[in-house]
C-alpha cells in the first residue's frame, strides 16, 4: 500500500472513530472524543478493521474487545461510557 493511500485510510478511520465516540452533544464529550480518536485509531485498525465504515459496528466491536484495547484507549472509552450513562440518568 502506498503512503498516500495509508494516510487517507487512517484519516477516514479517525473520522469514523470521532463520530462513533460522540455520545450526546456536550462539549465535554467532544473533548473526550478527540482524545478517543487519538488514543484508539490503532486499536480500531487492529481489532475492528473489518467493521469500517459502519459506525455502529465499529463502536460495538471496540466495546466487545475492551480487554484487548490499549490502556489509553480503554481509559478514554470508559470515561466516555461513564459520561454517556450520567447523561442518560440526568435526562430521566
Secondary structure, DSSP 8 states (H G I E B T S, - for coil): --HHHHHHHHHHHHHHHHHHH--SS-HHHHHHHHHHHHHHHHHHHHHHGGGTT-HHHHHHHHHHTGGGS-HHHHHHHHHHHHHHHHHHHHH-
